[in-house]
Amino acid sequence: MQQAEKIDNDDYDGSTEMTAASCLSAVKSILAGELPMDAYSKVIPVLIPVFNFVFSSDGCDYIDEGSDILNIVLYHLDFIEP
């Protein structure tokens, strides 16, 4: 019985990781599109928890996607509030 539970948990973990990576990829695609300049500053408060996670030891599997998103946002901002 424990073996079946382990397999189910492994499948669940794999699907959640794939979903998380897909969400980050979608955010990256949206931000890479042509958006109004103020959209980038408005999205920062939403992205801060994402950055806090992907740049931590728990979220290091997603550091490439997080770095790409951060790069896009920083490229489009003239000023970052503290």
PDB file of N, CA, C and O in Angstrom:
ATOM      1  N   MET A   1       0.814  -1.189   0.000  1.00  0.00           N
ATOM      2  CA  MET A   1       0.000   0.000   0.000  1.00  0.00           C
ATOM      3  C   MET A   1       0.865   1.263   0.000  1.00  0.00           C
ATOM      4  O   MET A   1       0.534   2.245  -0.665  1.00  0.00           O
ATOM      5  N   GLN A   2       1.983   1.237   0.751  1.00  0.00           N
ATOM      6  CA  GLN A   2       2.856   2.397   0.786  1.00  0.00           C
ATOM      7  C   GLN A   2       3.499   2.656  -0.574  1.00  0.00           C
ATOM      8  O   GLN A   2       3.723   3.810  -0.938  1.00  0.00           O
ATOM      9  N   GLN A   3       3.795   1.610  -1.321  1.00  0.00           N
ATOM     10  CA  GLN A   3       4.406   1.773  -2.641  1.00  0.00           C
ATOM     11  C   GLN A   3       3.458   2.530  -3.568  1.00  0.00           C
ATOM     12  O   GLN A   3       3.893   3.415  -4.305  1.00  0.00           O
ATOM     13  N   ALA A   4       2.173   2.195  -3.540  1.00  0.00           N
ATOM     14  CA  ALA A   4       1.197   2.892  -4.378  1.00  0.00           C
ATOM     15  C   ALA A   4       1.092   4.355  -3.984  1.00  0.00           C
ATOM     16  O   ALA A   4       0.987   5.223  -4.849  1.00  0.00           O
ATOM     17  N   GLU A   5       1.119   4.638  -2.687  1.00  0.00           N
ATOM     18  CA  GLU A   5       1.064   6.028  -2.237  1.00  0.00           C
ATOM     19  C   GLU A   5       2.301   6.785  -2.691  1.00  0.00           C
ATOM     20  O   GLU A   5       2.197   7.951  -3.074  1.00  0.00           O
ATOM     21  N   LYS A   6       3.465   6.156  -2.659  1.00  0.00           N
ATOM     22  CA  LYS A   6       4.708   6.799  -3.087  1.00  0.00           C
ATOM     23  C   LYS A   6       4.656   7.135  -4.564  1.00  0.00           C
ATOM     24  O   LYS A   6       5.071   8.223  -4.964  1.00  0.00           O
ATOM     25  N   ILE A   7       4.158   6.226  -5.379  1.00  0.00           N
ATOM     26  CA  ILE A   7       4.044   6.478  -6.818  1.00  0.00           C
ATOM     27  C   ILE A   7       3.089   7.629  -7.070  1.00  0.00           C
ATOM     28  O   ILE A   7       3.375   8.496  -7.896  1.00  0.00           O
ATOM     29  N   ASP A   8       1.961   7.656  -6.374  1.00  0.00           N
ATOM     30  CA  ASP A   8       1.002   8.736  -6.544  1.00  0.00           C
ATOM     31  C   ASP A   8       1.605  10.078  -6.148  1.00  0.00           C
ATOM     32  O   ASP A   8       1.388  11.077  -6.835  1.00  0.00           O
ATOM     33  N   ASN A   9       2.356  10.118  -5.057  1.00  0.00           N
ATOM     34  CA  ASN A   9       2.996  11.356  -4.629  1.00  0.00           C
ATOM     35  C   ASN A   9       4.045  11.809  -5.629  1.00  0.00           C
ATOM     36  O   ASN A   9       4.167  13.006  -5.891  1.00  0.00           O
ATOM     37  N   ASP A  10       4.805  10.878  -6.191  1.00  0.00           N
ATOM     38  CA  ASP A  10       5.800  11.230  -7.196  1.00  0.00           C
ATOM     39  C   ASP A  10       5.130  11.815  -8.434  1.00  0.00           C
ATOM     40  O   ASP A  10       5.620  12.798  -8.989  1.00  0.00           O
ATOM     41  N   ASP A  11       4.020  11.229  -8.876  1.00  0.00           N
ATOM     42  CA  ASP A  11       3.289  11.759 -10.023  1.00  0.00           C
ATOM     43  C   ASP A  11       2.749  13.148  -9.720  1.00  0.00           C
ATOM     44  O   ASP A  11       2.801  14.042 -10.565  1.00  0.00           O
ATOM     45  N   TYR A  12       2.229  13.324  -8.506  1.00  0.00           N
ATOM     46  CA  TYR A  12       1.690  14.621  -8.099  1.00  0.00           C
ATOM     47  C   TYR A  12       2.793  15.670  -8.081  1.00  0.00           C
ATOM     48  O   TYR A  12       2.602  16.774  -8.589  1.00  0.00           O
ATOM     49  N   ASP A  13       3.953  15.338  -7.498  1.00  0.00           N
ATOM     50  CA  ASP A  13       5.065  16.278  -7.450  1.00  0.00           C
ATOM     51  C   ASP A  13       5.544  16.633  -8.853  1.00  0.00           C
ATOM     52  O   ASP A  13       5.853  17.792  -9.130  1.00  0.00           O
ATOM     53  N   GLY A  14       5.606  15.652  -9.729  1.00  0.00           N
ATOM     54  CA  GLY A  14       6.034  15.913 -11.101  1.00  0.00           C
ATOM     55  C   GLY A  14       5.066  16.806 -11.840  1.00  0.00           C
ATOM     56  O   GLY A  14       5.484  17.691 -12.586  1.00  0.00           O
ATOM     57  N   SER A  15       3.789  16.589 -11.647  1.00  0.00           N
ATOM     58  CA  SER A  15       2.808  17.412 -12.358  1.00  0.00           C
ATOM     59  C   SER A  15       2.765  18.824 -11.789  1.00  0.00           C
ATOM     60  O   SER A  15       2.550  19.775 -12.540  1.00  0.00           O
ATOM     61  N   THR A  16       2.964  18.987 -10.485  1.00  0.00           N
ATOM     62  CA  THR A  16       2.973  20.342  -9.927  1.00  0.00           C
ATOM     63  C   THR A  16       4.213  21.105 -10.367  1.00  0.00           C
ATOM     64  O   THR A  16       4.145  22.311 -10.603  1.00  0.00           O
ATOM     65  N   GLU A  17       5.338  20.421 -10.479  1.00  0.00           N
ATOM     66  CA  GLU A  17       6.549  21.084 -10.961  1.00  0.00           C
ATOM     67  C   GLU A  17       6.394  21.517 -12.409  1.00  0.00           C
ATOM     68  O   GLU A  17       6.816  22.611 -12.784  1.00  0.00           O
ATOM     69  N   MET A  18       5.790  20.661 -13.222  1.00  0.00           N
ATOM     70  CA  MET A  18       5.576  21.007 -14.623  1.00  0.00           C
ATOM     71  C   MET A  18       4.589  22.167 -14.745  1.00  0.00           C
ATOM     72  O   MET A  18       4.759  23.038 -15.598  1.00  0.00           O
ATOM     73  N   THR A  19       3.575  22.182 -13.909  1.00  0.00           N
ATOM     74  CA  THR A  19       2.602  23.274 -13.919  1.00  0.00           C
ATOM     75  C   THR A  19       3.259  24.580 -13.506  1.00  0.00           C
ATOM     76  O   THR A  19       3.009  25.618 -14.118  1.00  0.00           O
ATOM     77  N   ALA A  20       4.094  24.540 -12.479  1.00  0.00           N
ATOM     78  CA  ALA A  20       4.787  25.744 -12.031  1.00  0.00           C
ATOM     79  C   ALA A  20       5.703  26.286 -13.126  1.00  0.00           C
ATOM     80  O   ALA A  20       5.737  27.493 -13.368  1.00  0.00           O
ATOM     81  N   ALA A  21       6.434  25.412 -13.779  1.00  0.00           N
ATOM     82  CA  ALA A  21       7.319  25.843 -14.870  1.00  0.00           C
ATOM     83  C   ALA A  21       6.515  26.427 -16.024  1.00  0.00           C
ATOM     84  O   ALA A  21       6.939  27.397 -16.652  1.00  0.00           O
ATOM     85  N   SER A  22       5.368  25.846 -16.303  1.00  0.00           N
ATOM     86  CA  SER A  22       4.505  26.364 -17.378  1.00  0.00           C
ATOM     87  C   SER A  22       3.963  27.741 -17.030  1.00  0.00           C
ATOM     88  O   SER A  22       3.879  28.611 -17.896  1.00  0.00           O
ATOM     89  N   CYS A  23       3.595  27.945 -15.773  1.00  0.00           N
ATOM     90  CA  CYS A  23       3.105  29.256 -15.345  1.00  0.00           C
ATOM     91  C   CYS A  23       4.193  30.320 -15.472  1.00  0.00           C
ATOM     92  O   CYS A  23       3.934  31.429 -15.939  1.00  0.00           O
ATOM     93  N   LEU A  24       5.393  29.979 -15.060  1.00  0.00           N
ATOM     94  CA  LEU A  24       6.504  30.927 -15.188  1.00  0.00           C
ATOM     95  C   LEU A  24       6.802  31.225 -16.649  1.00  0.00           C
ATOM     96  O   LEU A  24       7.125  32.359 -17.002  1.00  0.00           O
ATOM     97  N   SER A  25       6.694  30.220 -17.491  1.00  0.00           N
ATOM     98  CA  SER A  25       6.901  30.427 -18.926  1.00  0.00           C
ATOM     99  C   SER A  25       5.829  31.346 -19.504  1.00  0.00           C
ATOM    100  O   SER A  25       6.118  32.182 -20.360  1.00  0.00           O
ATOM    101  N   ALA A  26       4.594  31.190 -19.039  1.00  0.00           N
ATOM    102  CA  ALA A  26       3.504  32.052 -19.508  1.00  0.00           C
ATOM    103  C   ALA A  26       3.726  33.495 -19.068  1.00  0.00           C
ATOM    104  O   ALA A  26       3.515  34.423 -19.849  1.00  0.00           O
ATOM    105  N   VAL A  27       4.148  33.688 -17.826  1.00  0.00           N
ATOM    106  CA  VAL A  27       4.444  35.036 -17.329  1.00  0.00           C
ATOM    107  C   VAL A  27       5.561  35.657 -18.161  1.00  0.00           C
ATOM    108  O   VAL A  27       5.486  36.828 -18.532  1.00  0.00           O
ATOM    109  N   LYS A  28       6.577  34.885 -18.448  1.00  0.00           N
ATOM    110  CA  LYS A  28       7.693  35.371 -19.266  1.00  0.00           C
ATOM    111  C   LYS A  28       7.215  35.786 -20.646  1.00  0.00           C
ATOM    112  O   LYS A  28       7.620  36.834 -21.149  1.00  0.00           O
ATOM    113  N   SER A  29       6.367  34.987 -21.260  1.00  0.00           N
ATOM    114  CA  SER A  29       5.849  35.309 -22.601  1.00  0.00           C
ATOM    115  C   SER A  29       5.007  36.574 -22.588  1.00  0.00           C
ATOM    116  O   SER A  29       5.102  37.400 -23.495  1.00  0.00           O
ATOM    117  N   ILE A  30       4.186  36.724 -21.560  1.00  0.00           N
ATOM    118  CA  ILE A  30       3.340  37.922 -21.468  1.00  0.00           C
ATOM    119  C   ILE A  30       4.202  39.163 -21.302  1.00  0.00           C
ATOM    120  O   ILE A  30       3.983  40.168 -21.979  1.00  0.00           O
ATOM    121  N   LEU A  31       5.177  39.101 -20.408  1.00  0.00           N
ATOM    122  CA  LEU A  31       6.033  40.262 -20.159  1.00  0.00           C
ATOM    123  C   LEU A  31       6.938  40.581 -21.340  1.00  0.00           C
ATOM    124  O   LEU A  31       7.339  41.732 -21.517  1.00  0.00           O
ATOM    125  N   ALA A  32       7.262  39.584 -22.146  1.00  0.00           N
ATOM    126  CA  ALA A  32       8.118  39.812 -23.307  1.00  0.00           C
ATOM    127  C   ALA A  32       7.348  40.474 -24.451  1.00  0.00           C
ATOM    128  O   ALA A  32       7.952  40.991 -25.390  1.00  0.00           O
ATOM    129  N   GLY A  33       6.027  40.457 -24.371  1.00  0.00           N
ATOM    130  CA  GLY A  33       5.214  41.087 -25.403  1.00  0.00           C
ATOM    131  C   GLY A  33       5.248  42.601 -25.272  1.00  0.00           C
ATOM    132  O   GLY A  33       5.885  43.154 -24.375  1.00  0.00           O
ATOM    133  N   GLU A  34       4.561  43.244 -26.171  1.00  0.00           N
ATOM    134  CA  GLU A  34       4.502  44.704 -26.136  1.00  0.00           C
ATOM    135  C   GLU A  34       3.447  45.139 -25.133  1.00  0.00           C
ATOM    136  O   GLU A  34       2.248  45.037 -25.391  1.00  0.00           O
ATOM    137  N   LEU A  35       3.902  45.622 -23.994  1.00  0.00           N
ATOM    138  CA  LEU A  35       3.024  46.099 -22.938  1.00  0.00           C
ATOM    139  C   LEU A  35       3.278  47.583 -22.716  1.00  0.00           C
ATOM    140  O   LEU A  35       4.359  48.081 -23.032  1.00  0.00           O
ATOM    141  N   PRO A  36       2.298  48.287 -22.178  1.00  0.00           N
ATOM    142  CA  PRO A  36       2.552  49.685 -21.799  1.00  0.00           C
ATOM    143  C   PRO A  36       3.659  49.733 -20.745  1.00  0.00           C
ATOM    144  O   PRO A  36       3.781  48.820 -19.928  1.00  0.00           O
ATOM    145  N   MET A  37       4.443  50.770 -20.764  1.00  0.00           N
ATOM    146  CA  MET A  37       5.587  50.856 -19.860  1.00  0.00           C
ATOM    147  C   MET A  37       5.176  50.798 -18.389  1.00  0.00           C
ATOM    148  O   MET A  37       5.916  50.255 -17.569  1.00  0.00           O
ATOM    149  N   ASP A  38       4.019  51.346 -18.044  1.00  0.00           N
ATOM    150  CA  ASP A  38       3.609  51.329 -16.644  1.00  0.00           C
ATOM    151  C   ASP A  38       3.192  49.936 -16.174  1.00  0.00           C
ATOM    152  O   ASP A  38       3.101  49.696 -14.970  1.00  0.00           O
ATOM    153  N   ALA A  39       2.942  49.033 -17.089  1.00  0.00           N
ATOM    154  CA  ALA A  39       2.559  47.665 -16.719  1.00  0.00           C
ATOM    155  C   ALA A  39       3.700  46.964 -15.983  1.00  0.00           C
ATOM    156  O   ALA A  39       3.462  46.174 -15.070  1.00  0.00           O
ATOM    157  N   TYR A  40       4.914  47.250 -16.376  1.00  0.00           N
ATOM    158  CA  TYR A  40       6.064  46.593 -15.747  1.00  0.00           C
ATOM    159  C   TYR A  40       6.235  47.026 -14.294  1.00  0.00           C
ATOM    160  O   TYR A  40       6.562  46.207 -13.435  1.00  0.00           O
ATOM    161  N   SER A  41       6.016  48.304 -14.017  1.00  0.00           N
ATOM    162  CA  SER A  41       6.117  48.756 -12.625  1.00  0.00           C
ATOM    163  C   SER A  41       4.945  48.258 -11.793  1.00  0.00           C
ATOM    164  O   SER A  41       5.090  48.023 -10.594  1.00  0.00           O
ATOM    165  N   LYS A  42       3.792  48.098 -12.415  1.00  0.00           N
ATOM    166  CA  LYS A  42       2.611  47.617 -11.688  1.00  0.00           C
ATOM    167  C   LYS A  42       2.698  46.127 -11.363  1.00  0.00           C
ATOM    168  O   LYS A  42       2.073  45.673 -10.405  1.00  0.00           O
ATOM    169  N   VAL A  43       3.446  45.373 -12.129  1.00  0.00           N
ATOM    170  CA  VAL A  43       3.540  43.934 -11.916  1.00  0.00           C
ATOM    171  C   VAL A  43       4.582  43.561 -10.853  1.00  0.00           C
ATOM    172  O   VAL A  43       4.576  42.435 -10.356  1.00  0.00           O
ATOM    173  N   ILE A  44       5.457  44.478 -10.508  1.00  0.00           N
ATOM    174  CA  ILE A  44       6.521  44.198  -9.541  1.00  0.00           C
ATOM    175  C   ILE A  44       5.978  43.665  -8.208  1.00  0.00           C
ATOM    176  O   ILE A  44       6.491  42.656  -7.724  1.00  0.00           O
ATOM    177  N   PRO A  45       4.962  44.296  -7.589  1.00  0.00           N
ATOM    178  CA  PRO A  45       4.473  43.752  -6.302  1.00  0.00           C
ATOM    179  C   PRO A  45       3.944  42.318  -6.415  1.00  0.00           C
ATOM    180  O   PRO A  45       4.009  41.557  -5.450  1.00  0.00           O
ATOM    181  N   VAL A  46       3.432  41.956  -7.565  1.00  0.00           N
ATOM    182  CA  VAL A  46       2.940  40.592  -7.770  1.00  0.00           C
ATOM    183  C   VAL A  46       4.106  39.619  -7.938  1.00  0.00           C
ATOM    184  O   VAL A  46       4.028  38.470  -7.505  1.00  0.00           O
ATOM    185  N   LEU A  47       5.176  40.079  -8.563  1.00  0.00           N
ATOM    186  CA  LEU A  47       6.309  39.204  -8.854  1.00  0.00           C
ATOM    187  C   LEU A  47       7.294  39.049  -7.699  1.00  0.00           C
ATOM    188  O   LEU A  47       8.077  38.099  -7.691  1.00  0.00           O
ATOM    189  N   ILE A  48       7.275  39.948  -6.736  1.00  0.00           N
ATOM    190  CA  ILE A  48       8.245  39.868  -5.635  1.00  0.00           C
ATOM    191  C   ILE A  48       8.159  38.527  -4.902  1.00  0.00           C
ATOM    192  O   ILE A  48       9.201  37.923  -4.647  1.00  0.00           O
ATOM    193  N   PRO A  49       6.964  38.032  -4.551  1.00  0.00           N
ATOM    194  CA  PRO A  49       6.936  36.696  -3.913  1.00  0.00           C
ATOM    195  C   PRO A  49       7.464  35.584  -4.826  1.00  0.00           C
ATOM    196  O   PRO A  49       8.061  34.616  -4.355  1.00  0.00           O
ATOM    197  N   VAL A  50       7.242  35.731  -6.118  1.00  0.00           N
ATOM    198  CA  VAL A  50       7.762  34.744  -7.072  1.00  0.00           C
ATOM    199  C   VAL A  50       9.292  34.777  -7.056  1.00  0.00           C
ATOM    200  O   VAL A  50       9.943  33.734  -6.996  1.00  0.00           O
ATOM    201  N   PHE A  51       9.856  35.984  -7.112  1.00  0.00           N
ATOM    202  CA  PHE A  51      11.314  36.109  -7.070  1.00  0.00           C
ATOM    203  C   PHE A  51      11.873  35.581  -5.749  1.00  0.00           C
ATOM    204  O   PHE A  51      12.905  34.910  -5.731  1.00  0.00           O
ATOM    205  N   ASN A  52      11.197  35.881  -4.660  1.00  0.00           N
ATOM    206  CA  ASN A  52      11.653  35.376  -3.358  1.00  0.00           C
ATOM    207  C   ASN A  52      11.701  33.857  -3.341  1.00  0.00           C
ATOM    208  O   ASN A  52      12.586  33.268  -2.722  1.00  0.00           O
ATOM    209  N   PHE A  53      10.757  33.225  -4.015  1.00  0.00           N
ATOM    210  CA  PHE A  53      10.742  31.767  -4.051  1.00  0.00           C
ATOM    211  C   PHE A  53      11.795  31.203  -5.008  1.00  0.00           C
ATOM    212  O   PHE A  53      12.563  30.318  -4.630  1.00  0.00           O
ATOM    213  N   VAL A  54      11.836  31.708  -6.242  1.00  0.00           N
ATOM    214  CA  VAL A  54      12.728  31.096  -7.229  1.00  0.00           C
ATOM    215  C   VAL A  54      14.204  31.333  -6.915  1.00  0.00           C
ATOM    216  O   VAL A  54      15.063  30.573  -7.361  1.00  0.00           O
ATOM    217  N   PHE A  55      14.500  32.379  -6.154  1.00  0.00           N
ATOM    218  CA  PHE A  55      15.883  32.635  -5.785  1.00  0.00           C
ATOM    219  C   PHE A  55      16.212  32.101  -4.393  1.00  0.00           C
ATOM    220  O   PHE A  55      17.198  32.513  -3.782  1.00  0.00           O
ATOM    221  N   SER A  56      15.380  31.181  -3.892  1.00  0.00           N
ATOM    222  CA  SER A  56      15.645  30.510  -2.618  1.00  0.00           C
ATOM    223  C   SER A  56      16.067  29.067  -2.892  1.00  0.00           C
ATOM    224  O   SER A  56      15.998  28.593  -4.026  1.00  0.00           O
ATOM    225  N   SER A  57      16.495  28.392  -1.859  1.00  0.00           N
ATOM    226  CA  SER A  57      16.905  27.000  -2.047  1.00  0.00           C
ATOM    227  C   SER A  57      15.716  26.100  -2.394  1.00  0.00           C
ATOM    228  O   SER A  57      15.889  25.087  -3.070  1.00  0.00           O
ATOM    229  N   ASP A  58      14.519  26.458  -1.940  1.00  0.00           N
ATOM    230  CA  ASP A  58      13.333  25.657  -2.264  1.00  0.00           C
ATOM    231  C   ASP A  58      12.917  25.784  -3.728  1.00  0.00           C
ATOM    232  O   ASP A  58      12.394  24.832  -4.307  1.00  0.00           O
ATOM    233  N   GLY A  59      13.143  26.942  -4.324  1.00  0.00           N
ATOM    234  CA  GLY A  59      12.694  27.169  -5.691  1.00  0.00           C
ATOM    235  C   GLY A  59      13.802  27.202  -6.709  1.00  0.00           C
ATOM    236  O   GLY A  59      13.593  27.654  -7.834  1.00  0.00           O
ATOM    237  N   CYS A  60      14.982  26.732  -6.342  1.00  0.00           N
ATOM    238  CA  CYS A  60      16.137  26.846  -7.238  1.00  0.00           C
ATOM    239  C   CYS A  60      15.957  26.085  -8.555  1.00  0.00           C
ATOM    240  O   CYS A  60      16.687  26.339  -9.513  1.00  0.00           O
ATOM    241  N   ASP A  61      15.000  25.160  -8.616  1.00  0.00           N
ATOM    242  CA  ASP A  61      14.737  24.465  -9.879  1.00  0.00           C
ATOM    243  C   ASP A  61      14.191  25.416 -10.943  1.00  0.00           C
ATOM    244  O   ASP A  61      14.244  25.119 -12.136  1.00  0.00           O
ATOM    245  N   TYR A  62      13.670  26.557 -10.504  1.00  0.00           N
ATOM    246  CA  TYR A  62      13.041  27.507 -11.419  1.00  0.00           C
ATOM    247  C   TYR A  62      13.859  28.790 -11.580  1.00  0.00           C
ATOM    248  O   TYR A  62      13.338  29.809 -12.034  1.00  0.00           O
ATOM    249  N   ILE A  63      15.121  28.736 -11.212  1.00  0.00           N
ATOM    250  CA  ILE A  63      15.943  29.946 -11.216  1.00  0.00           C
ATOM    251  C   ILE A  63      16.136  30.502 -12.636  1.00  0.00           C
ATOM    252  O   ILE A  63      16.216  31.718 -12.807  1.00  0.00           O
ATOM    253  N   ASP A  64      16.210  29.649 -13.637  1.00  0.00           N
ATOM    254  CA  ASP A  64      16.369  30.142 -15.010  1.00  0.00           C
ATOM    255  C   ASP A  64      15.150  30.949 -15.441  1.00  0.00           C
ATOM    256  O   ASP A  64      15.283  32.041 -15.992  1.00  0.00           O
ATOM    257  N   GLU A  65      13.964  30.406 -15.187  1.00  0.00           N
ATOM    258  CA  GLU A  65      12.743  31.119 -15.559  1.00  0.00           C
ATOM    259  C   GLU A  65      12.619  32.423 -14.763  1.00  0.00           C
ATOM    260  O   GLU A  65      12.243  33.456 -15.315  1.00  0.00           O
ATOM    261  N   GLY A  66      12.936  32.371 -13.467  1.00  0.00           N
ATOM    262  CA  GLY A  66      12.875  33.567 -12.642  1.00  0.00           C
ATOM    263  C   GLY A  66      13.861  34.625 -13.098  1.00  0.00           C
ATOM    264  O   GLY A  66      13.543  35.814 -13.106  1.00  0.00           O
ATOM    265  N   SER A  67      15.051  34.199 -13.477  1.00  0.00           N
ATOM    266  CA  SER A  67      16.059  35.143 -13.979  1.00  0.00           C
ATOM    267  C   SER A  67      15.609  35.786 -15.281  1.00  0.00           C
ATOM    268  O   SER A  67      15.814  36.982 -15.489  1.00  0.00           O
ATOM    269  N   ASP A  68      15.004  35.005 -16.149  1.00  0.00           N
ATOM    270  CA  ASP A  68      14.504  35.552 -17.418  1.00  0.00           C
ATOM    271  C   ASP A  68      13.414  36.596 -17.177  1.00  0.00           C
ATOM    272  O   ASP A  68      13.398  37.645 -17.820  1.00  0.00           O
ATOM    273  N   ILE A  69      12.514  36.302 -16.254  1.00  0.00           N
ATOM    274  CA  ILE A  69      11.432  37.245 -15.941  1.00  0.00           C
ATOM    275  C   ILE A  69      12.011  38.515 -15.332  1.00  0.00           C
ATOM    276  O   ILE A  69      11.621  39.619 -15.714  1.00  0.00           O
ATOM    277  N   LEU A  70      12.927  38.372 -14.401  1.00  0.00           N
ATOM    278  CA  LEU A  70      13.561  39.533 -13.781  1.00  0.00           C
ATOM    279  C   LEU A  70      14.296  40.371 -14.822  1.00  0.00           C
ATOM    280  O   LEU A  70      14.230  41.600 -14.790  1.00  0.00           O
ATOM    281  N   ASN A  71      14.981  39.725 -15.728  1.00  0.00           N
ATOM    282  CA  ASN A  71      15.694  40.428 -16.791  1.00  0.00           C
ATOM    283  C   ASN A  71      14.739  41.255 -17.653  1.00  0.00           C
ATOM    284  O   ASN A  71      15.027  42.410 -17.969  1.00  0.00           O
ATOM    285  N   ILE A  72      13.618  40.671 -18.029  1.00  0.00           N
ATOM    286  CA  ILE A  72      12.639  41.377 -18.866  1.00  0.00           C
ATOM    287  C   ILE A  72      12.098  42.594 -18.132  1.00  0.00           C
ATOM    288  O   ILE A  72      12.015  43.683 -18.700  1.00  0.00           O
ATOM    289  N   VAL A  73      11.730  42.409 -16.872  1.00  0.00           N
ATOM    290  CA  VAL A  73      11.165  43.517 -16.097  1.00  0.00           C
ATOM    291  C   VAL A  73      12.190  44.627 -15.916  1.00  0.00           C
ATOM    292  O   VAL A  73      11.873  45.800 -16.115  1.00  0.00           O
ATOM    293  N   LEU A  74      13.410  44.275 -15.544  1.00  0.00           N
ATOM    294  CA  LEU A  74      14.439  45.290 -15.327  1.00  0.00           C
ATOM    295  C   LEU A  74      14.787  46.036 -16.606  1.00  0.00           C
ATOM    296  O   LEU A  74      15.083  47.230 -16.571  1.00  0.00           O
ATOM    297  N   TYR A  75      14.753  45.345 -17.722  1.00  0.00           N
ATOM    298  CA  TYR A  75      15.054  45.981 -19.006  1.00  0.00           C
ATOM    299  C   TYR A  75      14.042  47.083 -19.321  1.00  0.00           C
ATOM    300  O   TYR A  75      14.395  48.111 -19.897  1.00  0.00           O
ATOM    301  N   HIS A  76      12.794  46.862 -18.942  1.00  0.00           N
ATOM    302  CA  HIS A  76      11.728  47.808 -19.292  1.00  0.00           C
ATOM    303  C   HIS A  76      11.489  48.891 -18.245  1.00  0.00           C
ATOM    304  O   HIS A  76      10.669  49.780 -18.473  1.00  0.00           O
ATOM    305  N   LEU A  77      12.170  48.846 -17.118  1.00  0.00           N
ATOM    306  CA  LEU A  77      11.965  49.846 -16.081  1.00  0.00           C
ATOM    307  C   LEU A  77      13.053  50.900 -16.097  1.00  0.00           C
ATOM    308  O   LEU A  77      14.231  50.590 -16.274  1.00  0.00           O
ATOM    309  N   ASP A  78      12.652  52.146 -15.913  1.00  0.00           N
ATOM    310  CA  ASP A  78      13.619  53.229 -15.767  1.00  0.00           C
ATOM    311  C   ASP A  78      14.000  53.423 -14.302  1.00  0.00           C
ATOM    312  O   ASP A  78      15.103  53.867 -13.984  1.00  0.00           O
ATOM    313  N   PHE A  79      13.069  53.082 -13.425  1.00  0.00           N
ATOM    314  CA  PHE A  79      13.260  53.310 -11.996  1.00  0.00           C
ATOM    315  C   PHE A  79      12.569  52.198 -11.229  1.00  0.00           C
ATOM    316  O   PHE A  79      11.474  51.772 -11.596  1.00  0.00           O
ATOM    317  N   ILE A  80      13.206  51.727 -10.166  1.00  0.00           N
ATOM    318  CA  ILE A  80      12.620  50.714  -9.304  1.00  0.00           C
ATOM    319  C   ILE A  80      12.455  51.320  -7.926  1.00  0.00           C
ATOM    320  O   ILE A  80      13.418  51.805  -7.332  1.00  0.00           O
ATOM    321  N   GLU A  81      11.230  51.291  -7.420  1.00  0.00           N
ATOM    322  CA  GLU A  81      10.998  51.823  -6.079  1.00  0.00           C
ATOM    323  C   GLU A  81      11.620  50.895  -5.045  1.00  0.00           C
ATOM    324  O   GLU A  81      11.659  49.680  -5.242  1.00  0.00           O
ATOM    325  N   PRO A  82      12.106  51.462  -3.946  1.00  0.00           N
ATOM    326  CA  PRO A  82      12.745  50.624  -2.901  1.00  0.00           C
ATOM    327  C   PRO A  82      11.825  49.570  -2.326  1.00  0.00           C
ATOM    328  O   PRO A  82      12.231  48.807  -1.449  1.00  0.00           O
TER     329      PRO A  82
END
